Amino acid sequence: MPNSDATGGFTARLELILKALSLTRGRLAAELGVDKSLVGRWVSGAVKPSALNLERLTAFVAKRQPGFTLLDWDRDLDALAEKFGVAPPGPPAPETLPIDGLLPESMVRESAVTTQLRGWAYEGFWRTTRASAEVPGSFFHDYVMMRRNGESMLEIRMGVFALRLQGWAIMLQNKIFAVSTDPNTGTFSFSILSGVARQRADVLDGISLACLRDAGGTPIAFATLMERIGALSDDRDADDARFEEICQGGPSVATADEVPPRFQKHLLRNAGADALAAGGAPILMIPFAQSLSRGPLFKLIEDADAAGGVPSVDTATHATGD
């Protein structure tokens, strides 16, 4: 395994090589026969290649850069850049985050470290399911794109009907704290989602807070469920275009018949004085033991690999619903 303490580290070397060879993560994953998310974790530093994968990676690079060997992974960045005939990367520019000044510096640092290590697990396209406040008995779907922004936080984009919200999320103590807004209407959305340990997240749940678009802007709180429906590419513009296609093409309203009973029970939670008198919760909450947040189901892994590492919504829903 390459010396991780050498200048630049393995992740910086791999990123330099990908750029020098004009290779995307997706292309490298296809050539090596591994999932693209695994290559993303190599680049982010979340994991390092196994000895076998490092050998295969080295052989692949050697086909395009004759003379490249395992020893070259121990070169510093300047020497490696010289070998590939490219300029060495300059020092990264200081990153300014939207949350700078809003939170204690210690929390910002913790979120940045967590996002660098685990942000890849939440990147992708998502569909939410939540109860409708305007049409009792019906449910709404929002469409969400999450991706890392500068390796230090998650960028959030959300669409429902004609609304397009944008914002950010921080990761602290296995929770995702997200805020997004539509600058044209002043609409806000706040969410606290339960995270997933170790694995890539395929289902998330939590509680959201927003305002109705009525005359009084009535504040509402509701349980929400998020299901992964797609993976990002290496092209931000293409991902932006795909997100808009998903928002315009995906259904925004679902009937009770279209939502599995288990999901309905999870989203339509009893709370308040009557619920408390019956042994329930006095306020809206989702205890950890009741959370549906999870990674891929074991029986879906083979299908997920065949679909590029992303199980279909229908399959995942069937597997977790009644």
C-alpha positions as CSV (number, residue, x, y, z in Angstrom):
1,M,0.0,0.0,0.0
2,P,1.3,3.5,-0.8
3,N,2.8,5.5,2.0
4,S,-0.2,7.7,3.1
5,D,2.2,10.1,4.9
6,A,4.1,11.1,1.8
7,T,3.4,14.5,0.3
8,G,-0.1,14.6,-1.1
9,G,-1.3,11.2,0.0
10,F,-2.7,8.4,-2.1
11,T,-5.9,10.3,-2.9
12,A,-4.1,13.3,-4.2
13,R,-1.9,11.0,-6.4
14,L,-4.9,9.2,-7.8
15,E,-6.7,12.4,-8.5
16,L,-3.7,13.8,-10.3
17,I,-3.4,10.6,-12.4
18,L,-7.1,10.7,-13.4
19,K,-6.7,14.3,-14.6
20,A,-3.4,13.6,-16.4
21,L,-5.0,10.7,-18.3
22,S,-8.3,12.6,-18.8
23,L,-10.2,9.8,-17.1
24,T,-13.5,10.1,-15.2
25,R,-14.2,8.0,-12.1
26,G,-17.0,6.2,-14.0
27,R,-14.6,5.2,-16.8
28,L,-12.0,4.0,-14.3
29,A,-14.6,2.0,-12.4
30,A,-15.9,0.4,-15.7
31,E,-12.3,-0.5,-16.7
32,L,-11.5,-2.1,-13.3
33,G,-14.9,-3.8,-13.0
34,V,-15.8,-2.1,-9.7
35,D,-18.6,0.1,-8.6
36,K,-18.2,3.9,-9.3
37,S,-18.9,4.7,-5.7
38,L,-15.8,2.6,-4.7
39,V,-13.6,4.8,-6.9
40,G,-15.2,7.8,-5.4
41,R,-14.3,6.6,-1.9
42,W,-10.7,6.1,-3.1
43,V,-10.5,9.6,-4.4
44,S,-12.2,11.1,-1.2
45,G,-9.9,9.1,1.1
46,A,-12.7,7.2,2.7
47,V,-11.1,3.9,1.9
48,K,-7.9,2.7,0.2
49,P,-7.7,0.1,-2.5
50,S,-7.1,-3.5,-1.4
51,A,-3.8,-5.0,-2.5
52,L,-5.6,-6.7,-5.4
53,N,-7.4,-3.6,-6.6
54,L,-4.1,-1.6,-6.3
55,E,-2.4,-4.1,-8.5
56,R,-5.2,-3.9,-11.1
57,L,-5.2,-0.1,-10.9
58,T,-1.4,0.0,-11.4
59,A,-1.6,-2.3,-14.4
60,F,-4.4,-0.2,-15.9
61,V,-2.4,3.0,-15.5
62,A,0.7,1.3,-16.9
63,K,-1.1,0.6,-20.2
64,R,-1.5,4.4,-20.6
65,Q,1.7,5.5,-19.0
66,P,4.4,2.9,-19.9
67,G,6.8,2.2,-17.1
68,F,4.4,3.0,-14.3
69,T,4.8,0.6,-11.3
70,L,3.6,0.1,-7.8
71,L,6.7,2.1,-6.6
72,D,5.3,5.2,-8.4
73,W,2.5,5.5,-5.8
74,D,5.2,6.5,-3.3
75,R,6.4,9.5,-5.4
76,D,5.6,12.9,-4.1
77,L,3.1,14.9,-6.2
78,D,5.8,17.0,-7.9
79,A,7.7,13.9,-9.1
80,L,4.5,12.2,-10.1
81,A,3.4,15.2,-12.1
82,E,6.8,15.3,-13.9
83,K,6.5,11.6,-14.8
84,F,3.1,12.3,-16.4
85,G,4.3,15.5,-18.1
86,V,1.8,17.7,-16.3
87,A,2.2,20.7,-13.9
88,P,1.9,19.8,-10.2
89,P,-1.3,21.0,-8.5
90,G,-1.1,24.2,-6.6
91,P,-2.2,24.6,-3.0
92,P,-6.0,24.5,-2.6
93,A,-7.6,27.9,-2.1
94,P,-9.1,28.5,1.3
95,E,-12.7,27.3,1.4
96,T,-15.5,29.6,2.5
97,L,-18.5,27.8,3.8
98,P,-22.1,29.1,4.1
99,I,-22.1,28.0,7.7
100,D,-19.0,30.0,8.6
101,G,-19.9,32.3,11.4
102,L,-23.3,30.6,12.0
103,L,-21.9,27.7,14.1
104,P,-19.0,27.2,16.5
105,E,-15.8,26.5,14.7
106,S,-15.5,23.1,16.4
107,M,-18.8,22.0,14.9
108,V,-17.8,23.3,11.4
109,R,-14.6,21.3,11.6
110,E,-16.4,18.2,12.8
111,S,-18.9,18.4,10.0
112,A,-16.1,19.0,7.4
113,V,-14.2,15.9,8.5
114,T,-17.4,13.8,8.6
115,T,-18.4,15.0,5.1
116,Q,-15.0,14.2,3.7
117,L,-15.2,10.7,5.1
118,R,-18.9,9.9,4.6
119,G,-20.3,12.5,2.3
120,W,-20.0,10.0,-0.7
121,A,-22.6,7.8,1.0
122,Y,-25.4,10.4,0.5
123,E,-24.5,11.8,-2.9
124,G,-27.1,11.1,-5.5
125,F,-30.7,11.7,-6.6
126,W,-33.5,11.0,-4.1
127,R,-37.3,10.9,-3.9
128,T,-39.1,11.9,-0.8
129,T,-42.5,10.7,0.4
130,R,-44.4,12.8,2.9
131,A,-48.0,13.3,4.0
132,S,-50.0,16.1,2.3
133,A,-51.3,18.8,4.6
134,E,-53.5,20.2,1.9
135,V,-55.1,17.0,0.7
136,P,-55.6,14.6,3.6
137,G,-55.0,11.0,2.7
138,S,-52.6,11.9,-0.1
139,F,-48.9,12.0,-0.2
140,F,-46.3,14.3,-1.9
141,H,-43.0,13.5,-3.5
142,D,-40.1,15.9,-3.6
143,Y,-37.0,15.3,-5.7
144,V,-33.6,15.9,-4.1
145,M,-30.0,16.0,-5.4
146,M,-27.3,15.9,-2.8
147,R,-23.6,16.3,-3.6
148,R,-20.5,17.3,-1.8
149,N,-19.5,20.9,-2.1
150,G,-15.7,21.4,-1.8
151,E,-15.5,18.1,0.3
152,S,-16.6,20.0,3.4
153,M,-20.4,20.0,3.2
154,L,-23.4,18.7,1.3
155,E,-25.0,20.8,-1.3
156,I,-28.8,20.3,-1.5
157,R,-31.2,21.0,-4.4
158,M,-34.9,20.1,-4.1
159,G,-37.8,20.4,-6.5
160,V,-41.5,20.0,-6.0
161,F,-44.1,21.2,-8.6
162,A,-42.7,24.5,-9.8
163,L,-40.6,25.2,-6.7
164,R,-36.8,24.8,-6.8
165,L,-35.1,25.1,-3.5
166,Q,-31.3,25.1,-2.9
167,G,-29.3,25.0,0.3
168,W,-26.8,22.9,2.2
169,A,-26.5,20.2,4.9
170,I,-24.0,19.5,7.6
171,M,-23.2,16.1,9.1
172,L,-22.9,15.8,12.8
173,Q,-23.1,12.7,15.1
174,N,-24.7,10.5,12.4
175,K,-27.4,13.1,11.7
176,I,-27.9,15.3,8.6
177,F,-29.0,18.8,9.3
178,A,-30.3,20.4,6.1
179,V,-31.7,23.8,5.2
180,S,-32.9,24.9,1.8
181,T,-34.8,27.9,0.4
182,D,-36.4,29.2,-2.8
183,P,-35.0,32.7,-3.2
184,N,-37.9,33.7,-5.5
185,T,-40.6,33.0,-2.9
186,G,-38.7,32.9,0.4
187,T,-39.9,29.4,1.0
188,F,-37.8,27.6,3.6
189,S,-37.4,23.9,4.4
190,F,-35.5,22.4,7.4
191,S,-34.8,18.7,7.9
192,I,-33.1,16.5,10.4
193,L,-32.4,13.1,8.9
194,S,-31.0,9.9,10.5
195,G,-27.8,8.8,8.9
196,V,-26.4,5.4,7.9
197,A,-23.2,4.0,9.4
198,R,-20.5,2.5,7.1
199,Q,-22.6,1.7,4.1
200,R,-23.9,3.9,1.3
201,A,-27.3,5.2,2.3
202,D,-30.3,4.0,0.2
203,V,-33.1,5.1,2.5
204,L,-33.2,8.0,4.9
205,D,-35.9,9.3,7.3
206,G,-36.4,12.2,9.6
207,I,-38.5,15.2,10.4
208,S,-38.9,18.3,8.3
209,L,-40.2,21.8,9.1
210,A,-41.7,24.2,6.6
211,C,-44.6,26.6,6.1
212,L,-47.8,26.2,4.1
213,R,-48.3,28.5,1.2
214,D,-51.5,29.8,2.7
215,A,-52.2,33.4,3.7
216,G,-50.8,33.0,7.1
217,G,-47.8,30.8,6.2
218,T,-48.8,28.1,8.7
219,P,-45.8,26.3,10.2
220,I,-45.9,22.6,9.8
221,A,-43.8,19.6,10.9
222,F,-43.9,16.2,9.3
223,A,-42.1,12.9,9.0
224,T,-40.3,12.4,5.7
225,L,-38.9,9.4,4.0
226,M,-36.2,9.6,1.3
227,E,-35.3,6.8,-1.2
228,R,-32.3,6.8,-3.5
229,I,-33.3,6.8,-7.2
230,G,-30.0,7.5,-9.0
231,A,-26.3,8.2,-8.9
232,L,-24.4,11.3,-9.8
233,S,-22.0,11.4,-12.8
234,D,-18.7,13.3,-13.0
235,D,-20.3,16.1,-14.9
236,R,-22.0,18.7,-12.7
237,D,-23.8,20.3,-15.6
238,A,-25.2,16.9,-16.7
239,D,-26.3,16.2,-13.2
240,D,-28.1,19.6,-13.0
241,A,-29.9,18.8,-16.2
242,R,-30.8,15.4,-15.1
243,F,-32.2,16.7,-11.8
244,E,-34.4,19.1,-13.7
245,E,-35.7,16.3,-15.9
246,I,-36.4,14.2,-12.8
247,C,-38.3,17.1,-11.2
248,Q,-40.4,17.7,-14.3
249,G,-41.0,14.0,-15.2
250,G,-41.5,12.4,-11.8
251,P,-44.9,12.3,-10.1
252,S,-45.4,14.8,-7.3
253,V,-48.6,13.4,-5.8
254,A,-49.3,9.9,-4.7
255,T,-52.5,8.3,-3.5
256,A,-52.7,6.1,-0.4
257,D,-52.9,3.1,-2.7
258,E,-49.5,4.0,-4.1
259,V,-47.7,4.2,-0.7
260,P,-47.0,0.9,1.1
261,P,-48.9,0.5,4.4
262,R,-45.7,0.4,6.5
263,F,-44.6,3.7,5.0
264,Q,-48.0,5.2,5.7
265,K,-47.8,4.2,9.3
266,H,-44.3,5.5,9.6
267,L,-45.3,8.9,8.1
268,L,-48.7,9.4,9.7
269,R,-47.6,9.3,13.3
270,N,-49.9,9.9,16.3
271,A,-48.7,12.6,18.6
272,G,-50.3,15.0,21.2
273,A,-52.5,14.8,24.2
274,D,-54.7,11.9,23.0
275,A,-51.6,9.9,21.9
276,L,-49.9,10.5,25.2
277,A,-53.0,9.4,27.1
278,A,-52.9,6.2,25.1
279,G,-49.2,5.6,25.9
280,G,-47.9,7.4,22.8
281,A,-45.7,10.4,22.1
282,P,-46.6,13.9,23.2
283,I,-44.7,15.5,20.3
284,L,-43.8,14.4,16.8
285,M,-40.6,12.2,16.9
286,I,-39.0,9.2,15.2
287,P,-37.1,7.1,17.9
288,F,-33.9,5.5,16.7
289,A,-35.4,2.0,17.0
290,Q,-38.1,3.0,14.6
291,S,-35.9,4.7,11.9
292,L,-36.0,3.2,8.4
293,S,-32.7,4.8,7.4
294,R,-30.5,2.0,6.0
295,G,-28.0,1.0,3.3
296,P,-28.6,-1.5,0.6
297,L,-30.4,-4.7,1.6
298,F,-28.2,-7.8,1.2
299,K,-30.6,-9.4,-1.3
300,L,-30.6,-6.3,-3.4
301,I,-26.8,-6.0,-3.7
302,E,-26.5,-8.1,-6.8
303,D,-29.3,-6.2,-8.6
304,A,-27.8,-2.9,-7.4
305,D,-24.4,-3.8,-8.9
306,A,-26.1,-4.7,-12.2
307,A,-27.8,-1.3,-12.1
308,G,-24.6,0.7,-11.4
309,G,-24.8,0.3,-7.7
310,V,-28.2,1.8,-7.2
311,P,-31.3,-0.4,-6.4
312,S,-34.5,0.7,-8.1
313,V,-37.0,2.6,-6.0
314,D,-39.7,0.0,-6.8
315,T,-37.5,-2.9,-5.6
316,A,-36.4,-1.1,-2.5
317,T,-39.9,0.0,-1.6
318,H,-41.2,-3.5,-2.0
319,A,-38.4,-4.9,0.1
320,T,-39.1,-2.5,3.0
321,G,-42.9,-2.2,2.7
322,D,-45.7,-4.6,3.7
